[in-house]
């Protein structure tokens, strides 16, 4: 049987395209999102009646929902080998840092950072016990400290923090078969990126899928764009 991947925010955009590419490589994919019906519609978009793709309800901001998703996938396939933390929000994109309401900072950090941490908390230890795991945290060039400006302050801060978490997670599990990396998919034509973005979802998902299927001696604790390491 193939490896099992769980992709959050899989009902559209990068999550949907990542699911499509992973399925094409022979992985079984649990497509996860807050709205099970929306995820099921997305699963049907993949034009597959295969049992290799399932729709799973998972709200990254609710611990009980994450645990329920773990049980559902475990009952079906025995566990998760690959985790793609893709779910994210982009609020106050054009606002100045000190004009953004505290609640919007909170919501952004809860989804983009704390949600990824909580999903990892539920799924990664079991990967380490089995001696195999791949974690891909979908970050952004907006989270690069080396080039950060004033764009989307809450989002940028959350992605910089996600990068820090990625490095710590990778070092924590480096000797236990779990490779953890962050990826900048670039500016992609999705609901979040908008129609003017220069990159297609296929281009944006390519490095995500590459990191999700790394060989055992592959890189860990890195930040990648177009399959190449970039500065934090």
Residue, then its C-alpha position, 0 to 999 in steps of 0.5 A: x500500500x502507498x504512503x498516506x498524506x493528509x493535506x489541510x485546506x484541501x478543498x481549493x487552491x494549493x491544497x486541492x492541487x497538492x492533493x491531485x499531484x500526490x494522488x498521481x504519485x500513488x499516495x493515498x490522500x486525506x483531503x481535510x477542511x473545516x467543511x466536509x461537504x466542500x472538501x467532498x465536492x473538491x474530491x469529486x473535482x479530481x475526477x476520481x472514484x478511487x478509495x485513495x482519496x477521502x474527504x475529512x472534516x478538520x478544523x485546525x483551530x479545534x483540538x477535538x476536530x483534529x483528534x477526530x480526523x486522526x481517528x478517522x484516517x487511522x481507522x481507514x488507513x492506519x495512520x498518516x505518513x505525510x502532513x501538509x499544513x496548508x490551511x491559512x488565512x490572509x487578513x488586512x493585506x493592505x493595512x499598516x501594522x498598528x492599525x490591525x485589530x488585535x483580534x485579527x492578529x489573533x485569528x491569523x496566528x491561531x490559524x497560520x501558526x497555532x493550527x499547524x502546531x496543533x495538527x503536528x502535535x496530533x500526527x507527528x509523534x506517531x510518524x516518529x514512532x514508525x520511523x518515517x514522516x514528512x511534514x511540509x509547512x506551507x509558508x510564504x516569501x512574505x515570511x522571509x525575515x531577510x526581505x520582509x517589508x510592510x506587506x500584510x503584517x499579520x500574515x507575514x508575522x505568522x509565516x515567519x513564526x511558522x518558519x521558526x516552528x518548522x526549524x525547531x520541529x525538524x531538529x526535534x525529530x531529525x534522528x527519528x525519520x521525520x523530515x520537516x521543511x517550509x515552502x514558499x509556493x510563490x504568488x499563485x492564482x488561487x482565491x487568496x492570491x487572486x487572478x493576477x498572480x503569475x504562477x499557476x496552482x500546478x507550479x505552486x504545488x510542485x515544491x510542496x509535493x517534492x518535499x512531501x515525497x523526499x527520500x530518506x536522506x532528503x533535506x530537513x529544517x529548510x525553506x524552499x522555493x522551486x525546489x531550491x533552498x532560500x534564505x529565512 
